[in-house]
Amino acid sequence: MTLSWPPGSVRLRLALWYSAAVALVVLVYAAGVYVFVRTSLTEELDRVLHDDFEEVEEWLGTGSSSPDLWSASAHHDDAAQPARWIEVWTAAGDVRFRSPGMAQLPAPARVPAEYEYVSVAAGSGTRTRTLTGAHTVATATFIVRVTRSEDRVRHEVNELLAGFALGLPIAMICAGLGGYQLAKRALRPVEAMIEQARSITADRLRARLPVHNPNDELGHLAVAFNGLLGRIEEAFDRLQRFTADASHELRTPLTAIRSVGEVGLREPRDAPAYREVIGSMLEEADRLTRLVDSLLFLSRADSASRPIRREPVSLARLARDVAAHLAVLAEERGQSFVLDDASDVEVLGDHVLLREALVNIVDNAIKYGPAGTPITIRVQRADTLGVIAVADRGPGVAPEHRERIFDRFFRVDQSRSRASGGTGLGLAIARWAVEIHGGRIVVDTPPNGGAEFRIQLPLGAP
């Protein structure tokens, strides 16, 4: 098995973190086992010492001079039991009995009130466990100390520590190798995503990252990245369409200017004829200027470089201002404005941008409304929204076109829009200006026909 550990590798870091976590868990577990085993063995030894103490109490109750049970000094019938000793003092401190071969320990300085368990080192260096207590026979009080060796306890504890010392490094090595392999397997989908991502170019934006399991974190990452790719693809497609449409729209007036100029230069003309030629060229130049201005406006909008200055804006005053501004265009077509601005609604927004949006909506109504028909501009409040509705008596908007008419350069009737001087950008600008204020534009067909555009803006700050 070959392991490649590049510096800074996530795989290596995961393996190290996994090993560290396993090491911590194992060490805590080992410490718990050590404490449990040592405590259990010590408690077992203390129970044996208590049994020994009770045997000494029985001996003292008999009044015998020496206990036969303890006369064999340190040797015991049960080889599995540790060596044991006994010491008995009177209350005055005189030794009543001491097991032969007992390494002398300091006599108790006082009569203990209760049992006292203590681990001490005998003179020979042997570790022992003692139980000291008082026992009263008739009116005489004796101090009894029973002692057992801790060699068995220490031996078993040392064997346990030796097992830990041998097993823990092996466990750590196995945990590290296992953690590395687990990390490698867990990150295998990431490697597949990396390879796929490297193959995605501007010509292959439709490619997507593989999603092995959409329910885990890596699956969520792949789904999110695929969503990002989808948005980039959509933006790229829009940019390509916008570039192609802009090129087409720019080429049309330029071609018209060139054609009119060539016709004017083809043969000598009088002053009125030249004036007509120049007028035609100026009309196309004016259309070209409006188109470029609209493109620059949308470019600044896309780059978010257009600052938004928010201030109270009266929708009724805004409607009257736009109607007065476009009255000349309406009069040329014999149209009239019907204002319904009784509801004085105020919103918080940029007056210039909102005016630009309403101008484009009303201008669209003038272009598509039949000559001699009224154009209604109504201001009203709808719950938490301020609404400006612009209705005309034109052909209306088919349901399948109600969303696309806000796309840049989209026209339902190509020839009619171009003949009316439109650039196909007015509604796109209007929608951007409204949406940046947290509002929206809704298109509907009123009962009496035509089209109604409703600009809906929140009354408070968006």
FENVENJO-V993735 format. One record per residue. N is the residue number from 1. PHI is phi in whole degrees, -180 to 180 (none if undefined). Layout:
((N,PHI) (N,PHI))
This chain:
((1,none) (2,-101) (3,-119) (4,-110) (5,-116) (6,-65) (7,-62) (8,77) (9,-68) (10,-63) (11,-60) (12,-66) (13,-64) (14,-63) (15,-63) (16,-66) (17,-64) (18,-64) (19,-64) (20,-63) (21,-65) (22,-64) (23,-60) (24,-63) (25,-63) (26,-66) (27,-64) (28,-63) (29,-63) (30,-62) (31,-62) (32,-64) (33,-64) (34,-60) (35,-64) (36,-64) (37,-65) (38,-63) (39,-66) (40,-64) (41,-66) (42,-66) (43,-64) (44,-64) (45,-64) (46,-66) (47,-64) (48,-64) (49,-62) (50,-66) (51,-62) (52,-60) (53,-62) (54,-65) (55,-63) (56,-66) (57,-61) (58,-64) (59,-63) (60,-63) (61,-70) (62,-78) (63,81) (64,-67) (65,-74) (66,-150) (67,-80) (68,-63) (69,-64) (70,-107) (71,-72) (72,-86) (73,54) (74,-83) (75,-90) (76,-132) (77,-64) (78,-89) (79,-65) (80,-75) (81,-88) (82,-71) (83,-60) (84,-139) (85,-141) (86,-140) (87,-137) (88,-132) (89,-120) (90,-81) (91,-63) (92,-80) (93,100) (94,-83) (95,-75) (96,-86) (97,-158) (98,-143) (99,-63) (100,-61) (101,79) (102,-75) (103,-69) (104,-66) (105,-112) (106,-59) (107,-69) (108,-61) (109,-81) (110,-153) (111,-81) (112,-67) (113,-79) (114,-149) (115,-64) (116,-126) (117,-101) (118,-140) (119,-99) (120,-134) (121,-101) (122,-74) (123,-61) (124,-80) (125,93) (126,-72) (127,-82) (128,-129) (129,-122) (130,-119) (131,-124) (132,-115) (133,-158) (134,-104) (135,-138) (136,-111) (137,-117) (138,57) (139,-106) (140,-97) (141,-110) (142,-120) (143,-104) (144,-114) (145,-129) (146,-109) (147,-134) (148,-134) (149,-75) (150,-97) (151,-60) (152,-66) (153,-62) (154,-65) (155,-65) (156,-68) (157,-66) (158,-65) (159,-64) (160,-64) (161,-64) (162,-64) (163,-63) (164,-64) (165,-62) (166,-84) (167,-81) (168,-62) (169,-59) (170,-64) (171,-64) (172,-66) (173,-64) (174,-64) (175,-65) (176,-63) (177,-65) (178,-64) (179,-63) (180,-65) (181,-68) (182,-64) (183,-64) (184,-62) (185,-69) (186,-68) (187,-92) (188,-61) (189,-62) (190,-65) (191,-62) (192,-65) (193,-66) (194,-63) (195,-63) (196,-68) (197,-64) (198,-65) (199,-87) (200,-83) (201,-127) (202,-62) (203,-87) (204,-126) (205,-72) (206,-80) (207,-68) (208,-133) (209,-74) (210,-70) (211,-115) (212,-76) (213,-143) (214,-68) (215,-96) (216,-98) (217,-64) (218,-66) (219,-64) (220,-62) (221,-63) (222,-64) (223,-64) (224,-64) (225,-67) (226,-65) (227,-62) (228,-62) (229,-62) (230,-63) (231,-68) (232,-65) (233,-62) (234,-64) (235,-66) (236,-66) (237,-64) (238,-63) (239,-65) (240,-65) (241,-65) (242,-63) (243,-64) (244,-65) (245,-66) (246,-63) (247,-61) (248,-65) (249,-66) (250,-72) (251,-69) (252,-61) (253,-67) (254,-65) (255,-65) (256,-64) (257,-62) (258,-64) (259,-65) (260,-63) (261,-65) (262,-65) (263,-64) (264,-66) (265,-92) (266,-67) (267,-150) (268,-63) (269,-135) (270,-85) (271,-61) (272,-60) (273,-67) (274,-63) (275,-64) (276,-67) (277,-63) (278,-64) (279,-62) (280,-63) (281,-66) (282,-67) (283,-63) (284,-67) (285,-66) (286,-65) (287,-63) (288,-63) (289,-63) (290,-62) (291,-64) (292,-64) (293,-61) (294,-65) (295,-63) (296,-66) (297,-61) (298,-68) (299,-64) (300,-66) (301,-66) (302,-65) (303,-87) (304,58) (305,-90) (306,-84) (307,-69) (308,-108) (309,-106) (310,-97) (311,-155) (312,-62) (313,-124) (314,-83) (315,-69) (316,-66) (317,-65) (318,-64) (319,-63) (320,-64) (321,-63) (322,-68) (323,-62) (324,-66) (325,-67) (326,-101) (327,-62) (328,-63) (329,-63) (330,-68) (331,-64) (332,-60) (333,-103) (334,71) (335,-95) (336,-138) (337,-99) (338,-114) (339,-97) (340,-124) (341,-118) (342,-66) (343,-85) (344,-87) (345,-103) (346,-115) (347,-126) (348,-102) (349,-169) (350,-90) (351,-61) (352,-65) (353,-69) (354,-65) (355,-66) (356,-61) (357,-64) (358,-68) (359,-59) (360,-67) (361,-67) (362,-67) (363,-60) (364,-64) (365,-65) (366,-65) (367,-68) (368,-97) (369,-77) (370,-62) (371,-61) (372,81) (373,-103) (374,-82) (375,-120) (376,-96) (377,-119) (378,-120) (379,-112) (380,-154) (381,-110) (382,-131) (383,58) (384,-98) (385,-119) (386,-100) (387,-125) (388,-117) (389,-108) (390,-120) (391,-121) (392,-125) (393,-108) (394,-77) (395,-72) (396,80) (397,-123) (398,-64) (399,-55) (400,-73) (401,-106) (402,-68) (403,-94) (404,-75) (405,-64) (406,-90) (407,-73) (408,-68) (409,70) (410,-80) (411,-135) (412,-69) (413,-122) (414,-62) (415,-69) (416,-68) (417,-65) (418,-70) (419,-67) (420,-84) (421,88) (422,-76) (423,-106) (424,79) (425,-117) (426,-61) (427,-69) (428,-64) (429,-65) (430,-62) (431,-63) (432,-62) (433,-64) (434,-77) (435,-66) (436,-69) (437,-94) (438,81) (439,-108) (440,-155) (441,-114) (442,-116) (443,-111) (444,-145) (445,-112) (446,-69) (447,-60) (448,-88) (449,89) (450,85) (451,-136) (452,-128) (453,-102) (454,-115) (455,-91) (456,-110) (457,-127) (458,-67) (459,-71) (460,-92) (461,-70) (462,-72))
